[in-house]
Amino acid sequence: MVRTTALPSGAFRHELPVAPGALPAVPPAALEIAWDCAREAAEAGLWGPARLIAFAGGEEIALTDPDAAAWAEAMARHAGFETLAGVALCLRLLALVEVMGRAAWLRGHFTLGAEGVSFHPALLAAAARAPLDATGRFEESSLRAMLQGMLPRAATPA
């Protein structure tokens, strides 16, 4: 169960009884649906409040960036923030966005086009279950290990 409190600033604080690395896996297809849902909500101008995710053990993740808050709002409406599964879906989606923008070694596992994004099934499967670190990002070594045999030759690190 996730305990949610509205803060005087208008933000929400979500208290989870687990550490980030203990968040549950989600179905890979749910990540792809969540991506489309969040993108559509952002395009429609559905902006959300800032959110503070507080984990057992004292780690906290602040979703204050307007884009992250918008995607979190879309996930709150789509999957809810009342359960660990709903929060896990949101944080895994945001972690996927972050790693796709930063990790050149992921090229070939997704394509961005005018109609949206196309994911390699292996990337969705790995993102659905890879552990998250205290900052809400994927533990990169775990994600890489899950995708090791699936990397296209051009993207294999030297």
C-alpha positions as CSV (number, residue, x, y, z in Angstrom):
1,M,0.0,0.0,0.0
2,V,1.2,3.5,-0.8
3,R,0.4,6.3,1.5
4,T,-0.2,9.6,-0.3
5,T,-0.3,13.0,1.3
6,A,-1.1,16.3,-0.4
7,L,1.5,18.9,0.6
8,P,0.8,22.6,1.1
9,S,2.7,23.4,-2.1
10,G,0.3,21.4,-4.2
11,A,2.7,18.5,-4.6
12,F,2.0,15.0,-3.6
13,R,4.2,12.8,-1.3
14,H,3.9,9.1,-1.9
15,E,5.4,6.9,0.9
16,L,6.4,3.4,-0.2
17,P,7.1,0.5,2.2
18,V,10.0,-0.8,0.1
19,A,13.4,0.4,-1.3
20,P,13.6,1.4,-5.0
21,G,15.4,-1.8,-5.9
22,A,12.5,-3.8,-4.4
23,L,9.8,-2.3,-6.7
24,P,7.9,-5.1,-8.5
25,A,8.4,-5.9,-12.1
26,V,5.7,-4.9,-14.5
27,P,4.4,-6.6,-17.7
28,P,6.5,-5.5,-20.7
29,A,3.4,-4.6,-22.7
30,A,2.3,-2.3,-19.9
31,L,5.4,-0.2,-20.4
32,E,4.6,0.3,-24.1
33,I,1.0,1.2,-23.3
34,A,2.2,3.6,-20.5
35,W,4.5,5.3,-23.0
36,D,1.7,6.0,-25.4
37,C,-0.7,7.1,-22.6
38,A,1.9,9.5,-21.1
39,R,2.8,10.9,-24.5
40,E,-0.8,11.5,-25.4
41,A,-1.4,13.2,-22.1
42,A,1.6,15.5,-22.5
43,E,0.5,16.4,-26.1
44,A,-3.0,17.2,-24.7
45,G,-1.4,19.5,-22.1
46,L,-2.3,17.4,-19.1
47,W,0.3,18.8,-16.6
48,G,0.5,17.4,-13.1
49,P,1.8,18.5,-9.8
50,A,5.3,17.7,-8.5
51,R,5.6,14.4,-6.7
52,L,7.9,13.2,-4.0
53,I,8.4,9.4,-3.9
54,A,9.7,8.4,-0.4
55,F,11.1,4.9,0.0
56,A,11.7,2.8,3.1
57,G,15.2,3.4,4.1
58,G,15.1,7.1,3.5
59,E,15.7,7.4,-0.3
60,E,13.5,10.0,-2.0
61,I,12.9,10.9,-5.6
62,A,11.5,14.3,-6.5
63,L,9.6,14.5,-9.8
64,T,9.7,18.3,-10.1
65,D,10.7,18.6,-13.8
66,P,7.5,19.6,-15.7
67,D,7.8,16.8,-18.2
68,A,8.4,14.2,-15.5
69,A,5.5,15.6,-13.5
70,A,3.3,15.4,-16.6
71,W,4.2,11.8,-17.3
72,A,3.7,11.0,-13.6
73,E,0.2,12.6,-13.7
74,A,-0.6,10.5,-16.8
75,M,0.5,7.3,-14.9
76,A,-1.5,8.3,-11.8
77,R,-4.6,8.5,-14.0
78,H,-3.7,5.4,-16.0
79,A,-2.5,3.0,-13.3
80,G,-2.8,4.9,-10.1
81,F,-0.3,5.6,-7.3
82,E,-2.2,3.7,-4.7
83,T,-0.2,0.5,-5.2
84,L,3.4,-0.5,-5.6
85,A,2.6,-1.7,-9.1
86,G,1.3,1.7,-10.2
87,V,4.3,3.5,-8.8
88,A,6.6,0.9,-10.3
89,L,5.1,1.4,-13.7
90,C,5.6,5.2,-13.5
91,L,9.2,5.0,-12.3
92,R,10.1,2.3,-14.8
93,L,8.7,4.4,-17.6
94,L,10.6,7.5,-16.4
95,A,13.8,5.4,-16.1
96,L,13.3,4.1,-19.6
97,V,13.0,7.7,-21.0
98,E,16.1,8.6,-19.1
99,V,18.3,5.7,-20.3
100,M,17.1,6.0,-23.9
101,G,18.2,9.6,-23.9
102,R,21.6,8.9,-22.4
103,A,22.9,5.4,-23.2
104,A,24.3,5.2,-26.7
105,W,24.7,1.5,-26.3
106,L,20.9,1.1,-26.5
107,R,20.8,2.3,-30.1
108,G,19.1,-0.4,-32.2
109,H,16.7,-1.4,-29.4
110,F,14.3,1.4,-30.2
111,T,13.4,3.7,-33.1
112,L,11.9,7.2,-32.8
113,G,9.7,8.3,-35.6
114,A,7.0,10.7,-36.6
115,E,4.4,8.2,-35.3
116,G,6.1,7.6,-32.0
117,V,8.5,5.0,-30.7
118,S,9.0,1.4,-31.6
119,F,10.7,-0.8,-29.0
120,H,12.6,-4.0,-29.4
121,P,10.8,-6.6,-27.3
122,A,14.1,-7.3,-25.4
123,L,14.3,-3.7,-24.2
124,L,10.8,-3.7,-22.9
125,A,11.3,-7.0,-21.2
126,A,14.5,-5.8,-19.5
127,A,13.0,-2.4,-18.5
128,A,10.0,-4.2,-17.0
129,R,12.2,-6.1,-14.5
130,A,15.6,-4.4,-14.1
131,P,16.2,-3.0,-10.6
132,L,16.1,0.7,-10.0
133,D,18.7,2.6,-8.0
134,A,18.2,5.2,-5.3
135,T,17.8,7.9,-7.9
136,G,15.0,6.0,-9.8
137,R,17.3,5.1,-12.7
138,F,17.9,1.6,-13.9
139,E,20.9,-0.1,-12.4
140,E,22.8,0.1,-15.7
141,S,25.0,-3.0,-15.2
142,S,21.9,-5.1,-14.6
143,L,20.1,-3.6,-17.6
144,R,23.2,-4.2,-19.8
145,A,23.5,-7.8,-18.6
146,M,19.9,-8.5,-19.4
147,L,20.4,-7.1,-23.0
148,Q,23.9,-8.4,-23.5
149,G,23.1,-11.1,-26.0
150,M,20.6,-8.9,-27.8
151,L,22.8,-5.9,-28.6
152,P,23.1,-5.1,-32.4
153,R,26.7,-5.4,-33.6
154,A,26.9,-1.6,-34.3
155,A,26.0,-0.8,-30.7
156,T,28.2,-3.3,-28.9
157,P,30.7,-1.4,-26.7
158,A,34.3,-1.6,-27.6
